[in-house]
Each structure stands twice: as structure tokens, then as C-alpha cells.
Amino acid sequence: GLNEKIFTINELFGGDQGAFDMAIASLNGAGNFENAKNYLIGEVAGKFGWTKRGKKKKAKNFIKLVRRRYS
């Protein structure tokens, strides 16, 4: 939903709507979960600090949503 999207943008993308939109576009074009996961690890997670303690759980939930998209 909209609240979840706003929360994700704020928590995982530092409030950067453009970065979120670009990530979603890249994920939609990834073709499969493995490519999507590699994109997230290589291009997004480090840039936005997804491995930090306060973001890990939210990042895992986001990755689960991405995995479901390719299931």
C-alpha cells in the first residue's frame, strides 16, 4: 500500500523517491530473482546502508517482496 511505499522510501532509500523509482525500474527489468538480488546487493544495499542494525529487518522484508515478484 501507499503507507508501506512511503515507509520503504524513507527507511531504505533515505527519502529519495527518485532512487526508489530507479531501483523499482531496474528490478522490473531484472528478469529473475538472482539478477534482482545481485542488483540490490551491488547497487542499492551498500549505498543506502541496508546492513545497519536499524535497517536489516526492513531490508529483508523488501527483499522478500522482490523474491515473491519472481515466484
TACORWO-V775505 format. One record per residue. N is the residue number from 1. RES is the residue in three letters. PSI is psi in whole degrees, -180 to 180 (none if undefined). Layout:
n:N res:RES psi:PSI
n:N res:RES psi:PSI
This chain:
n:1 res:GLY psi:179
n:2 res:LEU psi:-43
n:3 res:ASN psi:-42
n:4 res:GLU psi:-41
n:5 res:LYS psi:-47
n:6 res:ILE psi:-43
n:7 res:PHE psi:-43
n:8 res:THR psi:-45
n:9 res:ILE psi:-46
n:10 res:ASN psi:-44
n:11 res:GLU psi:-44
n:12 res:LEU psi:-19
n:13 res:PHE psi:19
n:14 res:GLY psi:27
n:15 res:GLY psi:9
n:16 res:ASP psi:96
n:17 res:GLN psi:-40
n:18 res:GLY psi:-41
n:19 res:ALA psi:-40
n:20 res:PHE psi:-48
n:21 res:ASP psi:-42
n:22 res:MET psi:-40
n:23 res:ALA psi:-43
n:24 res:ILE psi:-42
n:25 res:ALA psi:-43
n:26 res:SER psi:-41
n:27 res:LEU psi:-40
n:28 res:ASN psi:-28
n:29 res:GLY psi:2
n:30 res:ALA psi:-30
n:31 res:GLY psi:-36
n:32 res:ASN psi:168
n:33 res:PHE psi:-38
n:34 res:GLU psi:-45
n:35 res:ASN psi:-40
n:36 res:ALA psi:-44
n:37 res:LYS psi:-44
n:38 res:ASN psi:-38
n:39 res:TYR psi:-49
n:40 res:LEU psi:-44
n:41 res:ILE psi:-45
n:42 res:GLY psi:-31
n:43 res:GLU psi:-23
n:44 res:VAL psi:-52
n:45 res:ALA psi:-47
n:46 res:GLY psi:-41
n:47 res:LYS psi:-38
n:48 res:PHE psi:11
n:49 res:GLY psi:41
n:50 res:TRP psi:-16
n:51 res:THR psi:-4
n:52 res:LYS psi:149
n:53 res:ARG psi:-46
n:54 res:GLY psi:-12
n:55 res:LYS psi:-14
n:56 res:LYS psi:-48
n:57 res:LYS psi:-44
n:58 res:LYS psi:-41
n:59 res:ALA psi:-42
n:60 res:LYS psi:-42
n:61 res:ASN psi:-40
n:62 res:PHE psi:-43
n:63 res:ILE psi:-37
n:64 res:LYS psi:-40
n:65 res:LEU psi:-41
n:66 res:VAL psi:-43
n:67 res:ARG psi:-43
n:68 res:ARG psi:-35
n:69 res:ARG psi:-31
n:70 res:TYR psi:3
n:71 res:SER psi:none
